[in-house]
Amino acid sequence: LIAYVATYEDLSAARAQAQLERALRDVAAAAAAATNDPQAVFDQVAARLAELVSAPSVTIVRFEGDSGIIVGVHAHPSVPVPDELSLSERSASATVAATGRAAREAYANAQSEFARRARDAGLTDAVAVPVLVDSTLWGCLGVSGNEPGGLPDDTEQLLARFADLVSL
């Protein structure tokens, strides 16, 4: 029985890795084919990432001054996604804008208007990672979760792999 469980876990991990590699290849192909249409790349990244992590919301945010402009999104219809985020309110995206580093935010006790709307939609937390273009902070790639335990610990690493493709 122990050998069966170990084999099943190994198979599950191999399947997850294969799904990740397939998604990354699909997005890289979309990026190569859409050199004059970044919106197509943003939409592909958001959709594939949402599918891969079973997330109710994935956003690609472009930083412009004190605002974050949503340039790519894939969200469940029940999840409100604004066209713009205030980077002066506390959020994972705002933390990335301020620090240039990956950030995680739990919505349970957060006080911002955005966090309140996220909680009302059933979201529990968010992770965002920087998107760099020519070594300059351009924006972030973020995902929101709705599981009681929060997003998995390796979410930042997964998002970083997709963020690299967005920066092409």
N, C-alpha and C positions, 0 to 999 in steps of 0.2 A: 504494500500500500504506500509506503514512504517513497519507494522508487517511482511509483505511478504519479504521485503528487509532484515530485521533483521533475519528472519528464513533462508533465502537463504545464508546470510553471515555465520550464525552459521553452516549450512550444509557444506558450502565450507571449513570452518575451520576444521570441524570434518573429512571431506574427506582428507584434507591435513595432519592432524595428523595421520590418519589411514595409509596413504601412507608412511609417515615417519616411523612409527612403523613397518610396513611390510618390508621396506627396511633395517632397522636396524636388524630385525630378520633374514632376508636373509643373510646379511653380517656376522652376528654372527655365523650362521650355517656354512657358507663357511669357516670362521676362524677356527671353531671347527673341520671341516672335513679335512682341509688342513694344519695340523700342520707342515708338512714337506715341504710345498709348499707355501711360503709367496707370491710368484708372483700371485698365484690364488686369494689370499685375496686382494692384491693391485688392481688387475684388477677388481674384484667384487666391491670393494669400489668405485673406480673411475667411473665405469659404472653406478652403482645405484645412486651415488650422482649426476652425470651429468643428469641423467633422472629426478631425484627428483627436481632439481633446474633449469632445462632447460638451463644448462650451456654449452657453446660451448667447454669448456676445463676444465678438472679436472686433477690435477697432484699430485702424491705422490713423495716427494723429500727426499732423504737421504743425510744428511750433511756429507761431508768428506773434512776436511780442508777448503780451500777457494772455494770449489765447492759444488754444489748441483747436485747430480746424480738423474735423473728421473728414478724411479723404478716402477712407475705405472702411467698409463695415459689413459684417454678416451677423445678424441678430435675430433671435426668436421674435415673432410679432409682439409678444407681451413685454419685451424689454424696450423701454424708451431710450432712444439714442439721440442726443442733441446734435445739431450741426456743428456746434462749437462748445468747447470747455473753457471755463475760467481757470487759468493756471495760478491764480491767486488763492483759490480754494484748495483745501487739502484733498489730494487724490494721488493715486499711483502715478498717473501721467504728470501731475504737477511736480512730484518728487523727482521723476526722471528729468524733467525740464530744468529743475534747480540743481541737480547733482550730476547728471549725465550717467547715472547708474541705474541698474534694475531696481524696481521697487514693488512692494507688496502692501496691500491695504485690506484690512477686514472692515466690512461695512457695519458690523454690529453696533459699535459705539461711536462711529464717525459722525460728525455734526454737520458736514456740508450739505447743501441742498442736493447736490448730485448723489451723495451717499444715501440720503433719505429716499430719493426716487429709486435708487438701486435696490435698497431694502424692500421698498413697496412692491417691486417687481420680482422679489424672491431671490435676488442675488446676495451672495454671502461675502464675496471677496474679489479682489482683482490683482493681477500681476501685470506690470508693464516693463518693457526693456527698451533701451535707446536704439534709434535708427540713426546711423551715421552716414553722411554722404561726404566723400573727400575728407574724412577725419573730422568733420564738423557735425555737431548735434543738429539733426534735421527734424526729429520728432520721435515718436515711440510707437511700438506695437503692443497692444494691450488685450488681455482676455479677462473676462469676468466669469466667475463660477457660481454655482447654486447648490453645491454639496455642503452638508453640515460640517464636515471636516476640513473644508477649504480646498483650494487647488493643490495638486500634488507638489511635493518638494522640488521636483525637477522641472517645473513649469518654466522657470527663468531660462534654463539651458535650452529647452525646446524652442521657446520664443526667439532666443538669440539666433538660432539657426535660420529661422524664417526672416528675422530682421535683416540678416545679411543679404537675403534675396531682394528685399524691398529696397535696399540701398543701391542696387544695381542701377 
